[in-house]
Amino acid sequence: MSTRLLSPAETRIWAACFAVVAIVLVLTRFTSADPDSALHAALSARLADGPVSGWIAPEWWGEWNSTGLYREHPVGVFLLPVVLGALGVPTVQASYVVGVGA
């Protein structure tokens, strides 16, 4: 009896589908109309565009007319999009790519 969740072929299909969707998100410069998604994308983009030393303490930066430290979610929700943005994925779309992967 196999304990694999997906067969190797199914894994390749899912990976290919993910790659296609990620490419479309980047090429179309997708942004979300959902306020929460747009907020997290904006904060991730701001972190990715800033120094690594600032990644641990995201701020509101005026989003939603708020200032100060962003304490609504742990910083971990931003780390993967920020790393992708730092690696060259457009910073706003990096959050949406991570969301598709999740």
N, C-alpha and C positions, 0 to 999 in steps of 0.2 A: 504494500500500500504506500502510495506517495504522500508525502507531507507538504508538498509544494502548493502554494496558493495559486500560482499561475505557471503554466508550462513555459518553456523557453520561447516558443512561438508567440504565445499571448503576451509575454513580457516585451518582446520586440514590437508587437503591434501597439501596445500601450505607449511605449517609448516613442514610436514614430508619430502617433497621434498627439502626444504631448509636444513633441518638437514642432509639428505643423501649427498647432494652436499658439505656441510661444512665438514662433516666427510671425504669424499673422498679427498677434498683439503688438509686437515691436514695429513691424512694417506699417501698420495702420496708426501707430501712436495712440492706441486705445487708452481712453480714460473712462472712468465709471461715473454714472449719474448718481450712484448711491453715495450719500454724504460720508458714511463711515469708511467705505472703501477709498474714496477720494482723499479723505483725511490721512489715512494710513499710507497711501501712496505718496502724498505730499511730504509727510514727515520722513518717510524712508528716503525719498529723493534728497531732502535737505541734509539728512545724516550722511548719505553717500557722497554728497558734494562737499562735505566738511571734513575736518581732520579725524583720523581714527580715534584720537583721544576723546572726541565728543560723542562717540557712538554709545557709550554706556549711560548717558544722561540726556535723552531726547527732550526737547522743549516744544511748546505749542507754536512758537514763532509767529504768533498772530493768527494762526488758523482758528476758525470759529470764534474770532475776536477774543482769544484767550492768550495769556502769557504765562511764563514760568515753566517749571518742569512738567512734563507730560507723565502723569502717574496712573492713567487709566488702565494701562496694560503693562506687563513686564517688558523690559527692553528686548527680550528674546524674540518677540514677534517682529521686530524690525531687522534683526541681524542677517538673516538669509537674503532678504531683498537688498539690504545695504551692501552686502558682499557682492551680490550679482551686479549691482550698480557700479561698485568700485572696479569690477572686472570688465566693465564696458557695456553691459546691457543698459539701455536708456533707463535712467533712474526712476522715472515714474512708472514705466511699464514693468520694471523688475518686481514690484509688489504684485502685479496681476499675474505675472508668470509664476511666482511662488504660489499664489492662490490656486491657479490651475493645477499645479503639481500636488497641492494638498488635497 
